[in-house]
């Protein structure tokens, strides 16, 4: 069960926008989704799915597009593979494969045009209905003792309003993110400081950024967001920006920002992907020691 307050609607569904083309990883993503690129031995998107499950949710909505069939196949039952593994007595691998398909309920929605994150979220309106819901961007793989979504659910249970995850980003890098203007709200009760969001700015110049707190790929949203997504005009590139809709929502109801505890890896960036692969491999009980020895012996 997810963290809940009996007086509040429960967060039961998690949405994964996964319709992007992954052009930064061409040619690797010419014939496979970026979300299926492996970090050690699991595709990127599985780390987010496992975070959802560890946070107490098991209803997932995947927003996909053309060429994303392998995502559906990965989370589906594979009868032929399971039969072969069973016949060969590879029971540990069989358990791993079955766990993927057994652990959740997934619905799929097609985003027919790449019109931005805001448009992607809008496509799930009928499936979400009048419930709060989570949104996770698979590119942000976050290694945390307590799953970040669970940290955010604690804030939602206390406030009953939308919650976004933020991270301190130093210097020039802040211009690559949506940035929040905030006021302090609760510094001690949760896993990290919680702020009341006053405004959001998409990719500001460093000198014009309202803070050093950047929005990263975790959101808990109330259904009120859909009204603002519907009326938000298209911005740069003809896309509907989720940040713009959040600005509108913040003027009508509270939004809170949690500076979460955990280490985020931006796997949508080539260098970030490589760093994530190394760090996650080093933490593996079956690989870490040998891999660390290998790295130490490299003639760098």
C-alpha positions in Angstrom: 0.0 0.0 0.0 1.2 3.5 -0.8 1.5 6.1 2.0 -1.9 7.5 2.5 -4.0 9.9 4.6 -7.6 8.6 4.9 -8.9 12.1 4.2 -7.0 12.4 0.9 -7.5 10.7 -2.5 -4.7 8.1 -2.8 -1.9 8.2 -5.4 -2.5 4.9 -7.2 -1.0 5.4 -10.6 2.4 6.3 -12.0 2.9 7.7 -15.5 6.1 7.2 -17.6 6.4 9.4 -20.6 8.5 7.3 -23.0 7.6 8.6 -26.5 10.8 10.6 -27.2 13.0 9.8 -30.1 16.3 9.6 -28.1 18.3 11.5 -30.7 21.2 12.2 -28.4 22.0 8.4 -28.4 21.9 7.8 -32.2 22.8 5.5 -33.8 22.1 3.2 -30.8 18.5 4.4 -30.6 17.8 4.1 -34.4 16.1 0.8 -33.9 15.6 0.6 -30.1 14.1 2.9 -27.5 16.4 5.0 -25.4 14.5 3.8 -22.4 15.7 0.2 -23.1 19.4 1.0 -23.2 20.9 -1.2 -20.4 22.5 0.2 -17.2 24.6 -2.9 -16.3 21.9 -5.5 -16.9 18.6 -3.7 -16.6 17.1 -1.2 -19.1 16.9 2.4 -17.9 13.2 2.4 -17.5 13.2 -0.6 -15.2 14.9 1.4 -12.5 12.0 3.8 -12.5 9.5 1.0 -12.5 11.2 -0.6 -9.5 11.1 2.7 -7.7 7.4 2.9 -8.2 6.9 -0.7 -6.8 9.2 0.0 -3.8 7.0 3.1 -3.1 3.9 1.0 -2.8 2.3 1.6 -6.2 1.7 -1.1 -8.9 -0.5 0.7 -11.5 1.6 2.1 -14.3 0.7 4.0 -17.5 3.4 4.1 -20.2 3.2 6.8 -22.8 4.8 5.4 -25.9 5.1 6.1 -29.6 6.3 4.5 -32.8 9.2 2.1 -32.4 8.6 1.5 -28.7 7.2 -2.0 -28.9 10.2 -3.5 -27.0 9.1 -1.6 -23.9 5.8 -3.5 -23.9 7.6 -6.8 -24.7 10.0 -6.3 -21.8 7.3 -6.0 -19.2 5.1 -8.7 -20.8 5.1 -12.4 -20.2 7.6 -14.3 -22.4 6.3 -17.8 -22.5 9.0 -19.2 -24.9 11.9 -17.7 -22.9 10.4 -19.0 -19.6 10.0 -22.5 -21.0 13.6 -22.6 -22.2 14.9 -21.4 -18.9 12.8 -23.9 -17.0 13.9 -26.8 -19.2 17.5 -25.8 -18.7 17.1 -25.6 -14.9 18.1 -21.9 -14.8 15.7 -21.2 -12.0 17.3 -18.0 -10.8 17.1 -16.4 -14.2 13.5 -17.7 -14.6 12.6 -15.9 -11.3 14.1 -12.7 -12.5 12.2 -12.8 -15.8 8.9 -13.7 -14.2 9.3 -11.0 -11.6 9.3 -8.3 -14.3 5.9 -9.4 -15.7 4.3 -10.4 -12.4 5.1 -7.3 -10.4 2.8 -4.7 -11.9 -0.2 -3.7 -14.0 0.6 -1.6 -17.1 -1.6 0.3 -19.5 -0.2 1.9 -22.7 -1.1 5.2 -24.3 0.2 6.4 -27.7 1.5 10.0 -28.0 1.0 10.3 -31.7 3.0 13.6 -32.0 6.1 14.6 -30.1 4.6 17.8 -28.6 6.4 18.0 -25.3 6.2 16.7 -21.8 3.0 18.7 -21.0 1.3 17.2 -24.0 2.4 13.7 -23.0 0.9 14.1 -19.5 -2.3 15.4 -21.1 -2.7 12.2 -23.1 -3.4 10.2 -19.8 -6.2 12.3 -18.6 -8.9 9.7 -19.3 -7.0 6.9 -17.6 -6.1 9.0 -14.6 -9.5 10.6 -14.1 -10.0 12.8 -11.0 -7.1 11.3 -9.0 -3.7 12.5 -8.0 -0.9 10.7 -9.9 2.8 10.4 -10.1 5.0 11.2 -13.2 8.5 9.8 -13.5 11.0 10.6 -16.2 13.0 7.4 -16.8 16.1 9.4 -17.8 16.5 10.4 -14.1 17.8 7.3 -12.4 18.0 8.1 -8.7 19.9 5.9 -6.3 18.4 6.4 -2.9 18.1 4.4 0.4 14.4 5.4 0.5 12.9 5.7 -3.0 12.4 9.3 -4.0 8.8 8.7 -5.0 8.1 7.4 -1.5 9.8 10.4 0.0 7.4 12.6 -2.1 4.4 10.5 -1.1 5.1 11.4 2.5 4.9 15.1 1.6 1.7 14.6 -0.4 0.1 12.8 2.6 0.9 15.8 4.8 -0.2 18.5 2.3 -2.8 17.0 -0.1 -1.2 19.0 -2.9 1.2 18.5 -5.8 4.8 17.8 -5.0 7.8 18.1 -7.3 11.3 16.9 -6.7 14.1 19.4 -6.8 17.9 19.3 -6.6 20.5 21.9 -6.0 22.3 22.6 -9.3 25.4 24.8 -9.2 26.6 27.5 -11.6 25.9 27.5 -15.3 24.3 24.1 -15.4 21.1 25.6 -13.9 20.2 27.0 -17.3 19.4 23.4 -18.5 16.5 23.0 -16.1 13.2 24.3 -14.9 14.0 26.3 -11.8 11.7 27.1 -8.9 11.2 30.3 -6.9 10.3 29.1 -3.4 9.7 30.1 0.2 10.7 27.8 3.2 7.8 25.6 4.5 9.2 22.7 6.5 12.9 22.1 7.0 12.9 19.0 9.3 9.8 16.8 9.2 10.6 15.0 5.9 13.6 13.3 4.3 14.8 16.7 3.0 13.7 20.3 3.2 10.3 21.1 1.7 9.4 24.5 0.1 6.3 26.2 -1.1 6.6 26.9 -4.8 5.8 30.5 -5.8 6.8 30.3 -9.4 8.7 28.2 -12.0 11.0 29.4 -14.8 12.1 27.2 -17.7 15.8 27.2 -18.5 16.7 30.6 -17.2 20.1 32.3 -17.7 22.2 31.6 -14.6 22.1 35.2 -13.4 18.3 35.3 -13.8 17.6 32.0 -12.0 15.2 32.5 -9.1 17.2 29.9 -7.0 19.6 27.0 -7.4 16.8 24.5 -7.0 16.1 22.7 -10.3 13.1 20.5 -11.1 14.1 16.9 -11.8 12.1 14.0 -13.2 9.7 13.2 -10.3 6.2 14.7 -9.8 3.1 14.0 -7.9 0.3 16.0 -9.5 -3.3 16.7 -8.6 -5.9 16.4 -11.4 -6.1 20.1 -11.5 -3.0 20.1 -13.7 -5.1 18.9 -16.7 -7.1 22.1 -16.9 -3.9 24.1 -17.2 -2.3 21.7 -19.7 -5.4 22.1 -21.9 -5.1 25.9 -22.0 -1.3 26.3 -22.0 -0.2 27.7 -25.4 2.6 25.9 -27.3 6.1 27.2 -26.5 9.4 26.8 -28.2 9.4 24.1 -30.8 5.6 24.0 -30.8 5.7 22.0 -27.5 3.4 22.2 -24.5 5.6 22.6 -21.5 4.7 21.0 -18.2 6.6 23.8 -16.4 4.1 26.4 -17.9 1.1 24.4 -16.7 2.7 24.1 -13.2 3.1 27.9 -13.1 -0.7 28.2 -13.7 -1.5 25.6 -11.1 0.7 27.2 -8.5 -1.4 30.4 -8.8 -4.6 28.4 -7.9 -3.5 25.8 -5.4 -0.3 25.1 -3.4 2.6 23.2 -4.9 5.4 21.9 -2.7 9.0 21.1 -3.6 11.1 18.4 -1.9 14.8 18.5 -2.0 15.1 14.7 -1.9 17.8 12.5 -0.5 19.6 10.4 -3.1 22.0 10.5 -6.0 20.6 11.3 -9.4 22.0 10.1 -12.6 21.0 11.9 -15.8 21.1 8.9 -18.2 19.6 11.0 -21.0 23.1 12.5 -21.4 26.0 10.3 -22.7 28.4 11.2 -20.0 25.7 10.8 -17.3 24.9 7.4 -18.8 28.5 6.3 -18.5 28.8 7.6 -15.0 25.6 5.8 -14.0 26.8 2.6 -15.5 30.1 2.7 -13.5 28.6 3.8 -10.2 25.8 1.3 -10.3 28.1 -1.5 -11.3 30.5 -0.7 -8.4 27.6 -1.1 -6.0 26.7 -4.6 -7.2 27.6 -7.4 -4.8 28.4 -9.7 -7.8 30.4 -7.2 -9.9 31.6 -4.4 -7.7 34.9 -5.9 -6.3 36.1 -7.2 -9.7 35.1 -4.1 -11.5 36.7 -1.8 -9.0 40.0 -3.8 -9.4 39.7 -3.5 -13.1 39.3 0.3 -12.9 42.2 0.7 -10.5 44.5 -1.1 -13.0 43.6 1.0 -16.0 46.5 3.0 -17.3 44.8 6.4 -16.9 
